[in-house]
Amino acid sequence: PYNGDLHKASLAHDVAALRILSQHRDRDKNQRIPAGLAVVMNSRLARRRGWPRVREALLDTGYSEEQVDVSMATLPPTCSFAEALQVLKDSVGPPETEPEMLRWWRTPPGAAEPDADRAG
């Protein structure tokens, strides 16, 4: 519909056409949320036992592969992210820096980045 033009479909307020065109446009895009961000967005994942992305989330949190692998080796395969994170914090300490995606998530809408004020 609308020769594939989303803008024309939105101007016509054709919701069904917008849905079809959007699905077609997005079908090849990687829609996967990084594991570390998924835990921040959905706090229940932190306590979910056996979540398959625990290691990935720990890496996203700022720990090195070596630190994560050593800590994960001491835990049962069904451990939660929260348990694994606590083991890492107890043995290694907190990550040295907070990953950019987590800083972005915690920044309120409209709040300026510290460097953005100087660039203007």
DSSP file (Angstrom, degrees, kcal/mol; ACC not computed):
  #  RESIDUE AA STRUCTURE BP1 BP2  ACC     N-H-->O    O-->H-N    N-H-->O    O-->H-N    TCO  KAPPA ALPHA  PHI   PSI    X-CA   Y-CA   Z-CA
    1    1 A P    >         0   0    0      0, 0.0     3,-2.0     0, 0.0     4,-0.2   0.000 360.0 360.0 360.0 147.9    0.0    0.0    0.0
    2    2 A Y  G >   -     0   0    0      1,-0.3     3,-2.1     2,-0.2     6,-0.2   0.765 360.0 -75.8  56.3  29.4    1.0    3.6   -0.7
    3    3 A N  G 3  S-     0   0    0      1,-0.3    -1,-0.3     5,-0.1     3,-0.1   0.801  88.5 -59.8  53.2  31.4    4.0    2.3   -2.8
    4    4 A G  G <  S+     0   0    0     -3,-2.0     2,-0.8     1,-0.2    -1,-0.3   0.573  98.7 142.9  79.1   9.3    5.7    1.4    0.5
    5    5 A D    <>  -     0   0    0     -3,-2.1     4,-1.8    -4,-0.2    -1,-0.2  -0.748  32.6-170.7 -91.7 108.3    5.7    5.0    1.7
    6    6 A L  H  > S+     0   0    0     -2,-0.8     4,-2.4     1,-0.2     5,-0.2   0.859  86.1  57.4 -62.7 -36.6    5.2    5.1    5.5
    7    7 A H  H  > S+     0   0    0      2,-0.2     4,-2.3     1,-0.2    -1,-0.2   0.922 106.5  47.7 -63.6 -44.3    4.8    8.9    5.4
    8    8 A K  H  > S+     0   0    0      1,-0.2     4,-1.6     2,-0.2    -1,-0.2   0.904 112.1  50.5 -62.9 -40.7    1.9    8.7    2.9
    9    9 A A  H  <>S+     0   0    0     -4,-1.8     5,-2.3     1,-0.2     4,-0.2   0.881 110.8  49.0 -64.9 -37.8    0.2    6.0    5.0
   10   10 A S  H ><5S+     0   0    0     -4,-2.4     3,-1.0     1,-0.2    -2,-0.2   0.877 108.3  53.2 -71.0 -35.5    0.5    8.1    8.2
   11   11 A L  H 3<5S+     0   0    0     -4,-2.3    -1,-0.2     1,-0.2    -2,-0.2   0.843 110.4  48.0 -64.6 -32.2   -0.9   11.2    6.4
   12   12 A A  T 3<5S-     0   0    0     -4,-1.6    -1,-0.2    -5,-0.2    -2,-0.2   0.475 108.6-128.9 -85.0  -2.2   -3.9    9.1    5.4
   13   13 A H  T < 5 +     0   0    0     -3,-1.0     2,-1.2    -4,-0.2    -3,-0.2   0.850  50.1 160.4  56.0  36.4   -4.2    7.8    9.0
   14   14 A D     >< +     0   0    0     -5,-2.3     4,-2.3     1,-0.2    -1,-0.2  -0.742  15.8 179.8 -91.9  91.9   -4.3    4.2    7.6
   15   15 A V  H  > S+     0   0    0     -2,-1.2     4,-2.4     1,-0.2    -1,-0.2   0.882  78.4  52.0 -63.7 -41.6   -3.4    2.2   10.7
   16   16 A A  H  > S+     0   0    0      1,-0.2     4,-2.2     2,-0.2    -1,-0.2   0.919 111.4  46.9 -63.5 -43.2   -3.5   -1.2    8.9
   17   17 A A  H  > S+     0   0    0      1,-0.2     4,-2.9     2,-0.2     5,-0.2   0.894 111.0  52.8 -65.7 -39.5   -1.2    0.0    6.2
   18   18 A L  H  X S+     0   0    0     -4,-2.3     4,-2.6     2,-0.2     5,-0.2   0.908 108.8  49.9 -61.1 -42.3    1.2    1.5    8.7
   19   19 A R  H  X S+     0   0    0     -4,-2.4     4,-2.3     2,-0.2    -2,-0.2   0.938 114.0  44.5 -62.1 -47.3    1.3   -1.8   10.6
   20   20 A I  H  X S+     0   0    0     -4,-2.2     4,-2.2     1,-0.2    -2,-0.2   0.932 115.8  46.5 -63.9 -47.0    2.1   -3.8    7.4
   21   21 A L  H  X S+     0   0    0     -4,-2.9     4,-2.5     1,-0.2    -1,-0.2   0.883 112.3  50.5 -65.5 -38.5    4.6   -1.3    6.1
   22   22 A S  H  X S+     0   0    0     -4,-2.6     4,-2.4    -5,-0.2    -1,-0.2   0.914 110.6  48.9 -66.3 -42.6    6.4   -1.1    9.5
   23   23 A Q  H  X S+     0   0    0     -4,-2.3     4,-0.7    -5,-0.2    -2,-0.2   0.911 113.0  48.0 -62.6 -41.1    6.6   -4.8    9.8
   24   24 A H  H >< S+     0   0    0     -4,-2.2     3,-0.6     1,-0.2     4,-0.3   0.913 113.3  47.8 -65.1 -42.6    8.0   -5.0    6.2
   25   25 A R  H 3< S+     0   0    0     -4,-2.5     3,-0.4     1,-0.2    -2,-0.2   0.881 117.7  40.9 -64.5 -39.2   10.5   -2.3    7.0
   26   26 A D  H >< S+     0   0    0     -4,-2.4     3,-1.2     1,-0.2    -1,-0.2   0.411  83.8 100.0 -93.1   1.4   11.7   -3.8   10.2
   27   27 A R  T << S+     0   0    0     -4,-0.7    -1,-0.2    -3,-0.6    -2,-0.1   0.804  88.6  39.4 -64.3 -30.1   11.8   -7.5    9.3
   28   28 A D  T 3  S+     0   0    0     -3,-0.4    -1,-0.3    -4,-0.3     2,-0.2   0.427  93.4 106.8 -98.2   0.7   15.6   -7.6    8.7
   29   29 A K  S <  S-     0   0    0     -3,-1.2     2,-0.8     1,-0.1    -3,-0.0  -0.554  77.7-115.5 -83.5 144.7   16.6   -5.4   11.6
   30   30 A N        +     0   0    0     -2,-0.2    -1,-0.1     1,-0.1    -2,-0.1  -0.695  34.7 179.0 -76.7 110.5   18.2   -6.8   14.7
   31   31 A Q        +     0   0    0     -2,-0.8     2,-0.4     2,-0.1    -1,-0.1   0.167  33.5 127.1-100.8  16.5   15.6   -6.1   17.4
   32   32 A R        -     0   0    0      1,-0.0    -2,-0.1     0, 0.0     3,-0.0  -0.627  53.6-138.9 -84.4 128.8   17.4   -7.7   20.3
   33   33 A I        -     0   0    0     -2,-0.4     5,-0.1     1,-0.1    -2,-0.1  -0.670  32.4-101.6 -81.4 134.3   17.9   -5.6   23.4
   34   34 A P     >  -     0   0    0      0, 0.0     4,-2.4     0, 0.0     3,-0.3  -0.284  30.1-122.4 -54.9 142.2   21.4   -6.0   25.0
   35   35 A A  H  > S+     0   0    0      1,-0.2     4,-1.9     2,-0.2    22,-0.2   0.869 109.8  54.1 -59.0 -40.6   21.2   -8.3   28.1
   36   36 A G  H  > S+     0   0    0     20,-0.3     4,-1.3     1,-0.2    -1,-0.2   0.883 112.1  44.2 -62.8 -38.1   22.6   -5.7   30.5
   37   37 A L  H  > S+     0   0    0     -3,-0.3     4,-2.7     2,-0.2    -1,-0.2   0.851 107.8  59.0 -73.9 -34.8   19.9   -3.2   29.4
   38   38 A A  H  X S+     0   0    0     -4,-2.4     4,-2.3     1,-0.2     7,-0.2   0.886 105.0  50.6 -60.2 -38.9   17.2   -5.8   29.5
   39   39 A V  H  < S+     0   0    0     -4,-1.9     7,-0.3     2,-0.2    -1,-0.2   0.887 111.7  47.4 -67.0 -38.7   18.0   -6.4   33.2
   40   40 A V  H  < S+     0   0    0     -4,-1.3     3,-0.3     1,-0.2    -2,-0.2   0.907 115.6  44.7 -68.1 -41.2   17.8   -2.7   33.9
   41   41 A M  H  < S+     0   0    0     -4,-2.7     2,-0.5     1,-0.3    -2,-0.2   0.832 124.8  32.6 -72.0 -33.1   14.5   -2.4   32.0
   42   42 A N    ><  -     0   0    0     -4,-2.3     3,-1.8    -5,-0.2     4,-0.4  -0.841  67.0-172.7-129.2  93.1   12.9   -5.5   33.6
   43   43 A S  T >> S+     0   0    0     -2,-0.5     3,-0.9    -3,-0.3     4,-0.6   0.715  79.3  71.8 -63.4 -21.5   14.2   -6.0   37.1
   44   44 A R  H >> S+     0   0    0      1,-0.2     3,-0.9     2,-0.2     4,-0.7   0.809  87.0  65.6 -64.1 -27.4   12.5   -9.4   37.4
   45   45 A L  H X4 S+     0   0    0     -3,-1.8     3,-0.6     1,-0.2    36,-0.6   0.834  90.9  64.1 -62.3 -31.0   15.1  -10.8   35.1
   46   46 A A  H <4 S+     0   0    0     -3,-0.9    36,-3.1    -4,-0.4    37,-0.4   0.820 110.4  36.9 -62.4 -30.8   17.8  -10.1   37.7
   47   47 A R  H << S+     0   0    0     -3,-0.9     2,-0.5    -4,-0.6    -1,-0.2   0.464  88.3 115.8-100.0  -3.5   16.1  -12.6   40.0
   48   48 A R    X<  -     0   0    0     -4,-0.7     3,-1.1    -3,-0.6    33,-0.4  -0.554  62.8-135.6 -74.7 118.0   15.1  -15.1   37.3
   49   49 A R  T 3  S+     0   0    0     -2,-0.5    30,-0.2     1,-0.2    31,-0.2  -0.508  83.2  14.1 -74.8 137.1   16.9  -18.4   37.9
   50   50 A G  T 3  S+     0   0    0     29,-1.0    -1,-0.2     1,-0.2    30,-0.1   0.596  76.7 165.7  78.2  11.1   18.4  -20.1   34.8
   51   51 A W    X   -     0   0    0     -3,-1.1     3,-1.3    28,-0.3    -1,-0.2  -0.454  34.8-140.8 -60.4 125.1   18.1  -17.0   32.5
   52   52 A P  T 3  S+     0   0    0      0, 0.0     3,-0.2     0, 0.0     4,-0.2   0.600  93.4  58.6 -70.2  -9.8   20.3  -17.9   29.6
   53   53 A R  T 3>  +     0   0    0      1,-0.2     4,-2.5     2,-0.1     5,-0.2   0.144  67.6 111.0-106.5  20.5   21.7  -14.4   29.2
   54   54 A V  H <> S+     0   0    0     -3,-1.3     4,-2.3     2,-0.2     5,-0.2   0.943  81.0  46.6 -58.9 -50.0   23.3  -14.0   32.7
   55   55 A R  H  > S+     0   0    0     -3,-0.2     4,-2.1     1,-0.2    -1,-0.2   0.925 113.0  49.4 -59.5 -46.1   26.9  -14.1   31.4
   56   56 A E  H  > S+     0   0    0     -4,-0.2     4,-2.3     1,-0.2   -20,-0.3   0.891 110.4  50.9 -60.3 -41.0   26.1  -11.6   28.6
   57   57 A A  H  X S+     0   0    0     -4,-2.5     4,-1.4     2,-0.2    -1,-0.2   0.884 108.3  51.7 -66.3 -38.5   24.4   -9.2   31.0
   58   58 A L  H  <>S+     0   0    0     -4,-2.3     5,-1.5     2,-0.2     4,-0.5   0.899 110.3  48.7 -64.8 -39.7   27.4   -9.3   33.4
   59   59 A L  H ><5S+     0   0    0     -4,-2.1     3,-1.2     1,-0.2    -2,-0.2   0.908 109.9  51.9 -64.4 -41.7   29.7   -8.5   30.5
   60   60 A D  H 3<5S+     0   0    0     -4,-2.3    -1,-0.2     1,-0.3    -2,-0.2   0.772 100.1  64.9 -64.5 -25.6   27.4   -5.6   29.5
   61   61 A T  T 3<5S-     0   0    0     -4,-1.4    -1,-0.3    -5,-0.1    -2,-0.2   0.669 126.9 -93.6 -73.9 -16.8   27.6   -4.4   33.1
   62   62 A G  T < 5S+     0   0    0     -3,-1.2    34,-0.4    -4,-0.5    35,-0.2   0.456  81.4 129.3 120.8   2.0   31.3   -3.7   32.7
   63   63 A Y      < -     0   0    0     -5,-1.5    -1,-0.4    32,-0.1     2,-0.1  -0.564  57.9-111.5 -86.2 154.0   33.1   -6.7   33.9
   64   64 A S     >  -     0   0    0     -2,-0.2     4,-2.4     1,-0.1     5,-0.2  -0.372  25.2-112.0 -79.3 162.2   35.8   -8.5   31.8
   65   65 A E  H  > S+     0   0    0      1,-0.2     4,-2.9     2,-0.2     5,-0.2   0.903 118.5  52.1 -59.9 -41.5   35.3  -11.9   30.2
   66   66 A E  H  > S+     0   0    0      2,-0.2     4,-2.3     1,-0.2     5,-0.2   0.928 110.1  47.4 -62.4 -45.7   37.9  -13.3   32.6
   67   67 A Q  H  > S+     0   0    0      1,-0.2     4,-1.9     2,-0.2    -1,-0.2   0.922 115.4  45.6 -61.4 -44.4   36.3  -11.9   35.7
   68   68 A V  H  X S+     0   0    0     -4,-2.4     4,-3.0     2,-0.2     5,-0.2   0.928 112.9  49.3 -66.1 -45.6   32.8  -13.2   34.6
   69   69 A D  H  X S+     0   0    0     -4,-2.9     4,-1.6     1,-0.2    -2,-0.2   0.894 110.8  49.6 -63.9 -40.7   34.1  -16.6   33.6
   70   70 A V  H  X S+     0   0    0     -4,-2.3     4,-0.6    -5,-0.2    -1,-0.2   0.928 116.1  42.8 -63.5 -44.9   35.9  -17.2   36.9
   71   71 A S  H >< S+     0   0    0     -4,-1.9     3,-1.1    -5,-0.2     4,-0.4   0.902 112.1  52.6 -69.2 -41.1   32.9  -16.1   38.9
   72   72 A M  H >< S+     0   0    0     -4,-3.0     3,-1.2     1,-0.2    -1,-0.2   0.811  99.8  64.2 -65.6 -29.1   30.4  -18.1   36.8
   73   73 A A  H 3< S+     0   0    0     -4,-1.6    -1,-0.2     1,-0.3    -2,-0.2   0.759 101.6  50.8 -65.7 -23.9   32.5  -21.3   37.3
   74   74 A T  T << S+     0   0    0     -3,-1.1    -1,-0.3    -4,-0.6    -2,-0.2   0.529 102.2  76.4 -89.8  -6.4   31.8  -21.2   41.0
   75   75 A L  S <  S-     0   0    0     -3,-1.2     9,-0.0    -4,-0.4     0, 0.0  -0.718  87.0-104.5-107.4 153.5   28.0  -20.8   40.6
   76   76 A P    >   -     0   0    0      0, 0.0     3,-1.9     0, 0.0    -2,-0.1  -0.408  35.1-113.3 -69.3 153.7   25.4  -23.4   39.6
   77   77 A P  T 3  S+     0   0    0      0, 0.0   -27,-0.1     0, 0.0    -2,-0.0   0.717 115.5  58.2 -61.5 -19.3   24.0  -23.1   36.1
   78   78 A T  T 3  S+     0   0    0    -29,-0.1   -28,-0.2   -28,-0.1   -27,-0.1   0.219  78.3 129.1 -96.0  16.2   20.6  -22.0   37.4
   79   79 A C    <   -     0   0    0     -3,-1.9   -29,-1.0   -30,-0.2   -28,-0.3  -0.277  56.8-119.8 -68.1 158.2   21.9  -19.0   39.3
   80   80 A S     >  -     0   0    0    -31,-0.2     4,-2.3   -30,-0.1     5,-0.2  -0.490  21.0-110.8 -91.3 166.0   20.3  -15.7   38.8
   81   81 A F  H  > S+     0   0    0    -36,-0.6     4,-3.0   -33,-0.4     5,-0.2   0.910 119.2  54.7 -60.2 -42.7   21.9  -12.5   37.5
   82   82 A A  H  > S+     0   0    0    -36,-3.1     4,-2.1     1,-0.2    -1,-0.2   0.897 109.2  47.0 -60.7 -41.7   21.6  -10.9   40.9
   83   83 A E  H  > S+     0   0    0    -37,-0.4     4,-2.1     2,-0.2    -1,-0.2   0.932 114.4  46.3 -64.9 -46.0   23.4  -13.8   42.5
   84   84 A A  H  X S+     0   0    0     -4,-2.3     4,-2.2     1,-0.2    -2,-0.2   0.892 112.0  51.4 -64.7 -39.4   26.2  -13.8   39.9
   85   85 A L  H  X S+     0   0    0     -4,-3.0     4,-2.8     1,-0.2    -1,-0.2   0.900 108.8  51.0 -64.3 -40.7   26.5  -10.0   40.2
   86   86 A Q  H  X S+     0   0    0     -4,-2.1     4,-2.5    -5,-0.2    -1,-0.2   0.903 109.0  50.9 -64.6 -40.4   26.8  -10.2   44.0
   87   87 A V  H  X S+     0   0    0     -4,-2.1     4,-2.2     2,-0.2     5,-0.2   0.920 112.0  48.0 -61.5 -43.2   29.6  -12.8   43.7
   88   88 A L  H  X>S+     0   0    0     -4,-2.2     4,-3.3     2,-0.2     5,-1.3   0.928 111.9  48.4 -63.3 -45.4   31.4  -10.6   41.2
   89   89 A K  H  <5S+     0   0    0     -4,-2.8     4,-0.3     3,-0.2    -2,-0.2   0.892 113.5  47.9 -62.5 -39.2   31.1   -7.5   43.5
   90   90 A D  H  <5S+     0   0    0     -4,-2.5    -1,-0.2    -5,-0.2    -2,-0.2   0.873 122.4  32.9 -69.3 -37.2   32.3   -9.5   46.5
   91   91 A S  H  <5S+     0   0    0     -4,-2.2    -2,-0.2    -5,-0.2    -3,-0.2   0.845 138.6  13.6 -90.2 -35.4   35.3  -11.0   44.7
   92   92 A V  T  <5S-     0   0    0     -4,-3.3    -3,-0.2    -5,-0.2    -2,-0.1   0.691  97.8-126.1-113.0 -28.2   36.3   -8.2   42.2
   93   93 A G      < -     0   0    0     -5,-1.3    -1,-0.2    -4,-0.3    -2,-0.1  -0.448  51.2 -35.8  99.0 178.9   34.4   -5.1   43.3
   94   94 A P  S    S-     0   0    0      0, 0.0   -32,-0.0     0, 0.0     0, 0.0  -0.313  78.0 -85.7 -70.5 158.7   32.2   -2.9   41.2
   95   95 A P        -     0   0    0      0, 0.0   -32,-0.1     0, 0.0     3,-0.1  -0.296  36.3-121.9 -60.9 151.9   33.0   -2.4   37.5
   96   96 A E  S    S+     0   0    0    -34,-0.4     2,-0.3     1,-0.1   -33,-0.1   0.882  91.3  17.7 -66.2 -39.1   35.5    0.5   37.0
   97   97 A T  S    S-     0   0    0    -35,-0.2    -1,-0.1   -36,-0.1     3,-0.0  -0.961  79.5-115.8-133.2 152.0   33.1    2.4   34.7
   98   98 A E        -     0   0    0     -2,-0.3   -36,-0.1     1,-0.1   -37,-0.1  -0.730  43.1-108.2 -83.8 130.7   29.4    2.3   34.0
   99   99 A P    >>  -     0   0    0      0, 0.0     4,-1.8     0, 0.0     3,-0.6  -0.218  23.8-117.7 -59.0 149.9   28.7    1.3   30.4
  100  100 A E  H 3> S+     0   0    0      1,-0.2     4,-2.7     2,-0.2     5,-0.2   0.866 111.8  56.7 -56.6 -42.1   27.4    4.0   28.1
  101  101 A M  H 3> S+     0   0    0      1,-0.2     4,-2.0     2,-0.2    -1,-0.2   0.856 107.5  48.5 -64.0 -33.1   24.0    2.3   27.5
  102  102 A L  H <> S+     0   0    0     -3,-0.6     4,-1.8     2,-0.2    -1,-0.2   0.877 110.8  49.9 -74.2 -36.5   23.3    2.2   31.2
  103  103 A R  H  X S+     0   0    0     -4,-1.8     4,-0.8     2,-0.2    -2,-0.2   0.920 111.1  50.8 -63.4 -41.8   24.2    5.9   31.6
  104  104 A W  H >< S+     0   0    0     -4,-2.7     3,-0.8     1,-0.2    -2,-0.2   0.919 109.4  50.2 -60.2 -44.6   21.9    6.6   28.6
  105  105 A W  H 3< S+     0   0    0     -4,-2.0    -1,-0.2     1,-0.2    -2,-0.2   0.867 112.3  46.9 -63.5 -36.8   19.0    4.6   30.2
  106  106 A R  H 3< S+     0   0    0     -4,-1.8    -1,-0.2    -5,-0.1    -2,-0.2   0.526  88.6  99.7 -85.9  -5.8   19.3    6.4   33.5
  107  107 A T  S << S-     0   0    0     -3,-0.8     3,-0.1    -4,-0.8     6,-0.1  -0.718  78.3-123.7 -82.7 122.5   19.5    9.9   32.0
  108  108 A P    >   -     0   0    0      0, 0.0     3,-2.1     0, 0.0    -2,-0.1  -0.291  37.4 -88.6 -62.8 148.2   16.1   11.6   32.2
  109  109 A P  T 3  S+     0   0    0      0, 0.0     3,-0.1     0, 0.0     0, 0.0  -0.319 114.9  18.8 -56.7 136.3   14.6   12.8   28.9
  110  110 A G  T 3  S+     0   0    0      1,-0.3     2,-0.3    -3,-0.1    -3,-0.0   0.280  90.3 131.2  86.4 -11.8   15.7   16.3   28.1
  111  111 A A    <   -     0   0    0     -3,-2.1    -1,-0.3     1,-0.1     2,-0.2  -0.590  57.7-124.8 -76.3 133.9   18.7   16.2   30.5
  112  112 A A        -     0   0    0     -2,-0.3    -1,-0.1    -3,-0.1     5,-0.0  -0.532  16.6-118.7 -79.8 141.9   21.8   17.4   28.8
  113  113 A E     >  -     0   0    0     -2,-0.2     4,-1.1     1,-0.1     3,-0.4  -0.508  29.8-115.2 -69.6 148.2   24.9   15.2   28.7
  114  114 A P  H  > S+     0   0    0      0, 0.0     4,-0.6     0, 0.0     3,-0.3   0.877 116.7  42.8 -56.8 -39.5   27.8   17.0   30.5
  115  115 A D  H  > S+     0   0    0      1,-0.2     4,-1.4     2,-0.2     3,-0.2   0.727 102.4  68.8 -78.7 -21.8   29.9   17.3   27.3
  116  116 A A  H  > S+     0   0    0     -3,-0.4     4,-1.2     1,-0.2    -1,-0.2   0.826  93.4  57.9 -68.1 -30.5   26.8   18.4   25.2
  117  117 A D  H  < S+     0   0    0     -4,-1.1    -1,-0.2    -3,-0.3    -2,-0.2   0.882 109.0  44.7 -66.2 -37.1   26.7   21.7   27.0
  118  118 A R  H  < S+     0   0    0     -4,-0.6    -1,-0.2    -3,-0.2    -2,-0.2   0.783 108.3  57.4 -77.5 -26.9   30.2   22.6   26.0
  119  119 A A  H  <        0   0    0     -4,-1.4    -1,-0.2     1,-0.2    -2,-0.2   0.799 360.0 360.0 -74.5 -27.6   29.8   21.5   22.4
  120  120 A G     <        0   0    0     -4,-1.2    -1,-0.2    -3,-0.1    -2,-0.1   0.450 360.0 360.0 -57.5 360.0   26.8   23.8   21.7
